[in-house]
């Protein structure tokens, strides 16, 4: 069972050695999860930065980071409903569909969510624990 759910920004911080990557490293060491939507966001950002996403995804899978230490979790029909229901509570903070997918997965798994976005801490979501990594 994973110990935390990673937002795309948290996994990117880890992969790029940015501030807060130590907390993500610790979560990964205990086992972490990321939604398929957020994994797609990570790969998209890396492509924008000039990375070969196919090669990188393959390397991270071979190294055991993606698939073993970080489980990529598919979204369900129930998650889709939860993502939609999170919209009113998160709209003013500008959370994207991907952000809400992360929060919905955290809610479903009953796990804290790691993100670089400190504004998530101000959300009134009693059943989701948000842990900003910086």
GIGIVEN-V952829 format. One record per residue. RES is the residue in one letter. PHI is phi in whole degrees, -180 to 180 (NA if undefined). OMEGA is omega as a letter, one per 20 degrees, with the letter a starting at -180 (NA if undefined). Layout:
{{RES:PHI:OMEGA} {RES:PHI:OMEGA}}
This chain:
{{X:NA:r} {X:-63:r} {X:-100:a} {X:-160:r} {X:-107:a} {X:-100:r} {X:-78:r} {X:-55:a} {X:-64:r} {X:-70:r} {X:-66:r} {X:-63:r} {X:-59:r} {X:-64:a} {X:-63:a} {X:-101:r} {X:65:a} {X:-85:r} {X:-55:a} {X:91:a} {X:-64:r} {X:-64:r} {X:-66:r} {X:-67:r} {X:-57:r} {X:-63:r} {X:-65:r} {X:-64:r} {X:-61:r} {X:-91:a} {X:102:a} {X:-136:r} {X:-131:r} {X:-143:r} {X:-71:r} {X:-59:r} {X:-64:r} {X:-72:r} {X:-64:r} {X:-62:r} {X:-65:r} {X:-59:a} {X:-62:r} {X:-62:r} {X:-64:r} {X:-69:r} {X:-63:r} {X:-59:a} {X:-87:r} {X:94:r} {X:-76:r} {X:-90:a} {X:-63:a} {X:-64:r} {X:-65:a} {X:-65:r} {X:-60:r} {X:-63:r} {X:-64:a} {X:-65:r} {X:-70:r} {X:-62:r} {X:-77:r} {X:88:r} {X:-73:r} {X:-92:a} {X:106:r} {X:-106:a} {X:-72:r} {X:-120:r} {X:-82:r} {X:-89:a} {X:-104:r} {X:-66:r} {X:-85:a} {X:-110:r} {X:-61:r} {X:-66:r} {X:-63:r} {X:-58:r} {X:-65:r} {X:-63:r} {X:-61:r} {X:-65:a} {X:-68:r} {X:-75:a} {X:-55:a} {X:-59:a} {X:-76:a} {X:-117:a} {X:-58:a} {X:-61:r} {X:-87:r} {X:76:a} {X:-70:a} {X:-82:r} {X:-59:r} {X:-62:r} {X:-61:a} {X:-69:r} {X:-63:r} {X:-63:r} {X:-63:r} {X:-64:r} {X:-66:r} {X:-58:r} {X:-63:a} {X:-61:a} {X:-85:a} {X:67:a} {X:-121:r} {X:-67:a} {X:-110:r} {X:-99:a} {X:-150:r} {X:-91:a} {X:-87:a} {X:-64:a} {X:-63:r} {X:-63:r} {X:-66:a} {X:-86:a} {X:-72:r} {X:-90:a} {X:-122:a} {X:-61:a} {X:-100:r} {X:-131:r} {X:-93:r} {X:-108:r} {X:-122:r} {X:-64:a} {X:-92:r} {X:-152:NA}}
